[in-house]
Amino acid sequence: MIMRTLLRSLLPALALASGCRDGGAGGTEDTGSDEVQRAQRGELQWKRNAALQRDLMRALELPEDGVCNELGRGSCTREIHHISLGGADPLRIGLYEPLPDTLVSTPIVLERVVMSACVNRANLDRGGSPVVFTELDLGAEAPAPDDEAFTATITALYRRLLSRDPEPQELTTLGGLAVDDAGKPVSAHDFAVLTCFAIGTSSEFLFF
């Protein structure tokens, strides 16, 4: 039920991101002047294993082994899923250079890593001195969208993950994550995880 709420809330953001990618990859537009041209932007590059882990460690203040660990077997980004995340493996399978394109599993793995990092940060903040979710009582219900704790939490995540403040419409969109399908508040812990996940899986965070 929570995931349905998440997907429904993210639809406007996904549509906006798709439009931005289409526009960003285009050529020079006609400005009506032979002397002034709009600078062309190259193709967006997705964050591969090391870059993804580094940015999540920095944004959520997690140790290297605190981002994502797959069932105790090893790091998601450096060992278990590193090929799906754009890494090479010359010793075990003879892959000396990263694959040029993403795999079918890449989007799922990206979401897996971000979700794990968000859950780990929320659990740490609930069990000790809060570092990221400092304005939330993680043992209580999620704050209402008009609550100062709601705005402070979203703003902190935007600054940490995207290095900017949220726009008013983004605050409105993420307000849907504070309640379930019946309109009742979710737990503050679930709210912390879902908002972190929503922002951390946006194209703005996952692409350079």
Contacts in CASP RR format, 6 or more apart in sequence:
PFRMAT RR
TARGET T0000
AUTHOR 0000-0000-0000
METHOD contacts of the structure
MODEL  1
MIMRTLLRSLLPALALASGCRDGGAGGTEDTGSDEVQRAQRGELQWKRNA
ALQRDLMRALELPEDGVCNELGRGSCTREIHHISLGGADPLRIGLYEPLP
DTLVSTPIVLERVVMSACVNRANLDRGGSPVVFTELDLGAEAPAPDDEAF
TATITALYRRLLSRDPEPQELTTLGGLAVDDAGKPVSAHDFAVLTCFAIG
TSSEFLFF
1 180 0 8 1.000
1 181 0 8 1.000
2 180 0 8 1.000
2 186 0 8 1.000
2 190 0 8 1.000
2 194 0 8 1.000
4 181 0 8 1.000
5 176 0 8 1.000
5 177 0 8 1.000
5 179 0 8 1.000
5 180 0 8 1.000
5 181 0 8 1.000
5 194 0 8 1.000
6 177 0 8 1.000
6 194 0 8 1.000
6 197 0 8 1.000
6 198 0 8 1.000
9 173 0 8 1.000
9 174 0 8 1.000
9 175 0 8 1.000
9 176 0 8 1.000
9 177 0 8 1.000
9 198 0 8 1.000
10 173 0 8 1.000
10 198 0 8 1.000
12 169 0 8 1.000
12 173 0 8 1.000
13 170 0 8 1.000
13 173 0 8 1.000
13 198 0 8 1.000
13 202 0 8 1.000
17 202 0 8 1.000
17 203 0 8 1.000
17 204 0 8 1.000
20 203 0 8 1.000
21 44 0 8 1.000
21 203 0 8 1.000
24 41 0 8 1.000
24 42 0 8 1.000
24 44 0 8 1.000
25 41 0 8 1.000
25 42 0 8 1.000
25 43 0 8 1.000
25 44 0 8 1.000
26 40 0 8 1.000
27 40 0 8 1.000
28 37 0 8 1.000
28 38 0 8 1.000
28 40 0 8 1.000
29 38 0 8 1.000
31 37 0 8 1.000
31 38 0 8 1.000
44 203 0 8 1.000
44 207 0 8 1.000
44 208 0 8 1.000
45 207 0 8 1.000
45 208 0 8 1.000
46 102 0 8 1.000
46 206 0 8 1.000
46 207 0 8 1.000
46 208 0 8 1.000
47 55 0 8 1.000
47 205 0 8 1.000
47 206 0 8 1.000
47 207 0 8 1.000
47 208 0 8 1.000
48 85 0 8 1.000
48 86 0 8 1.000
48 87 0 8 1.000
48 98 0 8 1.000
49 77 0 8 1.000
49 78 0 8 1.000
49 81 0 8 1.000
49 82 0 8 1.000
49 85 0 8 1.000
49 86 0 8 1.000
49 87 0 8 1.000
50 77 0 8 1.000
50 78 0 8 1.000
51 208 0 8 1.000
52 77 0 8 1.000
52 85 0 8 1.000
52 110 0 8 1.000
52 113 0 8 1.000
52 206 0 8 1.000
53 64 0 8 1.000
53 67 0 8 1.000
53 68 0 8 1.000
53 75 0 8 1.000
53 77 0 8 1.000
53 78 0 8 1.000
53 113 0 8 1.000
55 161 0 8 1.000
55 205 0 8 1.000
56 62 0 8 1.000
56 67 0 8 1.000
56 113 0 8 1.000
56 114 0 8 1.000
56 117 0 8 1.000
57 63 0 8 1.000
57 64 0 8 1.000
57 66 0 8 1.000
57 67 0 8 1.000
59 160 0 8 1.000
59 161 0 8 1.000
60 117 0 8 1.000
60 118 0 8 1.000
60 120 0 8 1.000
60 121 0 8 1.000
60 132 0 8 1.000
60 160 0 8 1.000
60 196 0 8 1.000
61 121 0 8 1.000
61 131 0 8 1.000
61 132 0 8 1.000
62 117 0 8 1.000
62 120 0 8 1.000
62 121 0 8 1.000
62 124 0 8 1.000
64 75 0 8 1.000
65 75 0 8 1.000
66 117 0 8 1.000
66 120 0 8 1.000
67 75 0 8 1.000
67 76 0 8 1.000
67 77 0 8 1.000
67 113 0 8 1.000
67 116 0 8 1.000
67 117 0 8 1.000
67 120 0 8 1.000
68 75 0 8 1.000
68 76 0 8 1.000
68 77 0 8 1.000
68 112 0 8 1.000
68 113 0 8 1.000
68 116 0 8 1.000
68 117 0 8 1.000
69 75 0 8 1.000
69 76 0 8 1.000
69 116 0 8 1.000
70 76 0 8 1.000
70 79 0 8 1.000
70 80 0 8 1.000
70 81 0 8 1.000
73 79 0 8 1.000
73 80 0 8 1.000
74 80 0 8 1.000
76 85 0 8 1.000
76 109 0 8 1.000
76 112 0 8 1.000
76 113 0 8 1.000
76 116 0 8 1.000
77 85 0 8 1.000
77 113 0 8 1.000
81 105 0 8 1.000
81 109 0 8 1.000
81 112 0 8 1.000
81 113 0 8 1.000
82 89 0 8 1.000
83 89 0 8 1.000
83 95 0 8 1.000
83 98 0 8 1.000
83 99 0 8 1.000
83 103 0 8 1.000
84 102 0 8 1.000
84 103 0 8 1.000
84 105 0 8 1.000
84 106 0 8 1.000
84 109 0 8 1.000
85 106 0 8 1.000
85 109 0 8 1.000
85 110 0 8 1.000
85 113 0 8 1.000
86 98 0 8 1.000
86 99 0 8 1.000
86 102 0 8 1.000
86 106 0 8 1.000
87 95 0 8 1.000
87 98 0 8 1.000
87 99 0 8 1.000
88 95 0 8 1.000
88 96 0 8 1.000
88 97 0 8 1.000
88 98 0 8 1.000
89 95 0 8 1.000
90 96 0 8 1.000
110 201 0 8 1.000
110 206 0 8 1.000
111 197 0 8 1.000
111 201 0 8 1.000
114 196 0 8 1.000
114 197 0 8 1.000
114 200 0 8 1.000
114 201 0 8 1.000
115 193 0 8 1.000
115 197 0 8 1.000
117 196 0 8 1.000
118 192 0 8 1.000
118 193 0 8 1.000
118 196 0 8 1.000
118 197 0 8 1.000
118 200 0 8 1.000
119 193 0 8 1.000
121 131 0 8 1.000
121 132 0 8 1.000
121 133 0 8 1.000
121 192 0 8 1.000
121 196 0 8 1.000
122 133 0 8 1.000
122 138 0 8 1.000
122 189 0 8 1.000
122 192 0 8 1.000
122 193 0 8 1.000
122 196 0 8 1.000
124 131 0 8 1.000
125 131 0 8 1.000
125 132 0 8 1.000
125 133 0 8 1.000
125 134 0 8 1.000
125 136 0 8 1.000
125 138 0 8 1.000
125 192 0 8 1.000
126 138 0 8 1.000
126 139 0 8 1.000
126 189 0 8 1.000
127 138 0 8 1.000
130 136 0 8 1.000
130 138 0 8 1.000
132 156 0 8 1.000
132 157 0 8 1.000
132 160 0 8 1.000
132 196 0 8 1.000
133 153 0 8 1.000
133 156 0 8 1.000
133 188 0 8 1.000
133 192 0 8 1.000
134 156 0 8 1.000
135 148 0 8 1.000
135 149 0 8 1.000
135 152 0 8 1.000
135 153 0 8 1.000
135 156 0 8 1.000
136 142 0 8 1.000
136 143 0 8 1.000
136 149 0 8 1.000
136 153 0 8 1.000
136 188 0 8 1.000
136 191 0 8 1.000
136 192 0 8 1.000
137 188 0 8 1.000
138 187 0 8 1.000
138 188 0 8 1.000
138 189 0 8 1.000
138 192 0 8 1.000
139 187 0 8 1.000
139 188 0 8 1.000
139 189 0 8 1.000
140 187 0 8 1.000
140 188 0 8 1.000
141 185 0 8 1.000
141 186 0 8 1.000
141 187 0 8 1.000
141 188 0 8 1.000
142 150 0 8 1.000
142 177 0 8 1.000
142 178 0 8 1.000
142 179 0 8 1.000
142 185 0 8 1.000
142 186 0 8 1.000
142 187 0 8 1.000
142 188 0 8 1.000
142 190 0 8 1.000
142 191 0 8 1.000
143 149 0 8 1.000
143 150 0 8 1.000
143 153 0 8 1.000
143 178 0 8 1.000
143 188 0 8 1.000
143 191 0 8 1.000
144 150 0 8 1.000
144 178 0 8 1.000
144 185 0 8 1.000
145 171 0 8 1.000
145 172 0 8 1.000
145 175 0 8 1.000
145 176 0 8 1.000
145 178 0 8 1.000
150 171 0 8 1.000
150 175 0 8 1.000
150 178 0 8 1.000
151 171 0 8 1.000
153 191 0 8 1.000
153 192 0 8 1.000
153 195 0 8 1.000
154 166 0 8 1.000
154 170 0 8 1.000
154 171 0 8 1.000
154 174 0 8 1.000
154 195 0 8 1.000
155 165 0 8 1.000
155 166 0 8 1.000
157 195 0 8 1.000
157 196 0 8 1.000
157 199 0 8 1.000
158 164 0 8 1.000
158 165 0 8 1.000
158 166 0 8 1.000
158 170 0 8 1.000
158 199 0 8 1.000
159 165 0 8 1.000
161 196 0 8 1.000
161 199 0 8 1.000
161 200 0 8 1.000
161 205 0 8 1.000
162 199 0 8 1.000
162 202 0 8 1.000
162 204 0 8 1.000
162 205 0 8 1.000
166 174 0 8 1.000
174 195 0 8 1.000
174 198 0 8 1.000
174 199 0 8 1.000
177 186 0 8 1.000
177 191 0 8 1.000
177 194 0 8 1.000
177 195 0 8 1.000
177 198 0 8 1.000
178 185 0 8 1.000
178 186 0 8 1.000
178 191 0 8 1.000
179 185 0 8 1.000
179 186 0 8 1.000
180 186 0 8 1.000
186 194 0 8 1.000
199 205 0 8 1.000
200 206 0 8 1.000
END
